[in-house]
Amino acid sequence: MAKATFVQDGESIDVTAGTAIAQGDVVVLAGTNGKIVGVAARDIAAGATGAVLTRGVFTIPKVSADVFVVGEKVFWHITNFQGQISATGSVLLGSCAEPAGNGALFMKVLIPFQGL
């Protein structure tokens, strides 16, 4: 019988950058049937391999008019590079980790999403 072999704890995964990625950039790895979203641990040069953090609490920019409560889904807009409530033009990033009101420019998000 085939068995699974432990590789790493999953707090981060190694990726090879198609283009340069800066430390702190939100990285979306898209496959045919799903996506993995994380945050670059350090700068990764184009063609180089580096770590993308897939678990943790991160401060990210947000749409200033959006109001978040703890546990709410946070979507990452793939061209505006901000957390938002709307799923339009975005990917699911995680769960709101601290309330963020109207006018706030940043918020805390727990990656990965913790809801059902």
QUITA-V786021 format. One record per backbone hydrogen bond with DSSP energy under -1.0 kcal/mol. NH is the residue of the N-H (numbers start at 1). CO is the residue of the C=O. E is the energy in kcal/mol with one decimal. If there is no record, write none. Layout:
# QUITA-V786021
{{NH & CO & E} {NH & CO & E}}
This chain:
# QUITA-V786021
{{13 & 52 & -2.2} {15 & 50 & -2.7} {17 & 48 & -2.5} {21 & 44 & -2.9} {24 & 40 & -2.4} {25 & 22 & -2.4} {27 & 38 & -3.0} {29 & 36 & -3.2} {31 & 34 & -3.2} {36 & 29 & -2.4} {38 & 27 & -2.2} {39 & 53 & -2.0} {40 & 25 & -2.6} {41 & 51 & -2.3} {44 & 21 & -3.2} {47 & 17 & -3.5} {48 & 45 & -2.4} {50 & 15 & -2.4} {52 & 13 & -2.6} {53 & 39 & -3.3} {54 & 11 & -2.2} {55 & 11 & -1.0} {56 & 111 & -2.0} {58 & 109 & -2.5} {60 & 107 & -2.7} {62 & 105 & -2.3} {63 & 83 & -2.5} {66 & 63 & -1.4} {68 & 100 & -3.0} {71 & 96 & -2.9} {72 & 69 & -2.0} {74 & 94 & -2.7} {75 & 84 & -2.7} {76 & 91 & -3.1} {77 & 82 & -2.7} {78 & 89 & -2.2} {81 & 77 & -1.4} {83 & 61 & -2.8} {84 & 75 & -2.5} {90 & 87 & -1.7} {91 & 76 & -1.8} {93 & 74 & -2.8} {94 & 74 & -1.6} {95 & 110 & -2.5} {96 & 72 & -2.7} {97 & 108 & -2.7} {100 & 68 & -1.8} {103 & 64 & -3.5} {104 & 101 & -1.8} {107 & 60 & -2.3} {109 & 58 & -2.8} {110 & 95 & -3.5} {111 & 56 & -3.0}}
